Amino acid sequence: MNANDILLDRFYKIMWCEFSNTDALYEDYIIHMIGTMGLNTLISAGRLESCGEIGGRKLYTLDKRYI
């Protein structure tokens, strides 16, 4: 497992804890939790997907197949 895989795994586990009781979270909250790097890492790995927008705030859902 390389450093990028370890970071991806850590970002995913942090967000899993936050998503476990909800279907979607706002982008700004995700950035607060794991930063822009974490957000972009999860999106590029296909583990976080955009699922809508409310009041100009983007919503994302976590692909829970990797739990």
Secondary structure by P-SEA (a helix, b strand, c coil): ccaaaaaaaaaaaaaaaaacccccccaaaaaaaccaaaaaaaaaacccccccccccbbbbbcccccc
